[in-house]
Amino acid sequence: MQINYNHYFQAKRETIWSYLQDEDVLKKTLPGCREFEQIEANLYQAELGIDIGPVKGSFEGKVRLSEQQEPESYRLLLKGKGKPGEIDADALITLNETEDGTTLTCVADVHVTGVLARVGQRVMGSVAKLILGRFFKAVAEEMKQSA
């Protein structure tokens, strides 16, 4: 399943980059985050609790940041599993500066199994975009509070 998502920030891309690479910010802003700990450079152990529509449950997995081209882009690789199924995602995150801010673009290729696969791509795409929206809005809020 292919997911495309855009989010606009009223900040310079260097600022957004630093927030998206900050472990403490990620712990606070990832929806349902129960655990987010670095286990080696650019590799994190994560546990998320999700309760959105038909997608309910806890997921444990690993998040890797790779191909980092500061402050322009990076690849986020996610492998996780939980009672609702397994998820394997590869997302390219790109930050494009505009005249008055930055547009973040996320293009992800996501594979799911179990209940997640049975609810269908249409529902999963909507749930994924909702989760991404919550995350990026929380990052923007964190930036406002730190300013």
N, C-alpha and C positions, 0 to 999 in steps of 0.2 A: 504494500500500500504506500503510495506517495503522498506526502503531506507538505503543503507549502503554507508558510505563515510569515506575515510582515508585522513589525511593530515599530512605531515611531517614538523616539525619545527626544526631548528638548535638552540635549546635552551633546558635547563633543564626543566623537567616537573613542578617543583615548580614555575618557572618563568611564564610558560604558564598558569598554574592554576591561579596565581594572576591576570594576564591580563583578563582571561575569567570570573573572578568574579568581575571585576572593572566596576562599572556603567558608568563612564566617557568613558572608552575604548569601552564598548558596544554601547553607544550612537554614537560614532564616526565611528564604524566599521560595524554595522548592515546595510546591503544594504537598501537604501531608508528610513532610520530611520528618522522620523519626531519628535517622542516623545519617551522617555524611562525614566520613573520616578519610583523610588521605592515607593510603597504604604504601604508595611510592610516588615518585615524581609524576604528576599529571594522571594519576590513577586513584580513584576513590571507591570506597565501599559505601553503599547507600541502602537505606530502607525507607520506603514511602508507603503511606497508607492512603488509599484512594477510594472515594465514595462518590462517584458521579454517575447518575443514571444506572445502567446495568453493570457498570464496572465498579466492583466493590472488592476490597481486600488489601492485603499487604504484599508488597513486592520487595525482594532483596536482590541486589545485584551490584554490578560494577559499572562505573562511569569513567571513561578515558577521554582526555582532551588530547588531540593530536593535530599535526599539520598546522601549528600555530604560526600565523603570519601577522604579528602584532602591528598595528591595531585593526587590521583589515578583516581577517577571517580565521576560523579554526574548525576542526571537525570534532564532533562529539559522538562517541560510540557508547552505546548502552546495551548491556545484556542483563536481563533480570528475570526472575521467576517468582511465582506466588500461587496461591490457591486458584486465582482466576485464569492462570495460564502463564505462558512465557512470552517475553518481548525481546526482540533483537532490533536495535535501531542504529542507523548511521545518518547523522545530520550534519550538513554543512551550514555553519553560521557565518553570515557576511554582514559587515558593518559599513554602510555607505553614508558618508557625510553629505548633508544638504546645506542650504544657506542658513537655515535656522535650527538645525538639529542633526539627528542621525536616524536613518532607517535601517533596522535590523531585518535581515531576511533569513529564514530558516527553511531549508529544503531537506526533507528527511525521507528515507526509505525505511519503512517499518514492517517487520514480520512478527505476527502474533500467532499463538496456538491456544488451545483450550477454549474456555468460555469466551475469552477475548476474541478469538477467531469466529466463534459461533454468533456473536452479536452483529457481525457484519462490518464490512469496510465503511459503509456510510456512517453508522453509529460511532465506530472507532475513530474515524476521521474527525467527527464533531467533538468527541470527548478529548482527543489529542489537542485540537485547536483550543478548546476551553482550558485545558491544563496549561498550554503554552501561554495563553492570554493572562491567566492568573499569575504565572511565574514572572513574565516580563512586566506586568503592572506592579507586582510586589518589588521587583528590582528598581523600578522607577520611583516608587514610594520610599524605598531604602535610601536612594540617592537624595531625595528631597529632605529626609530627616537628617542625613549626615551633613547637608549643606549649611 
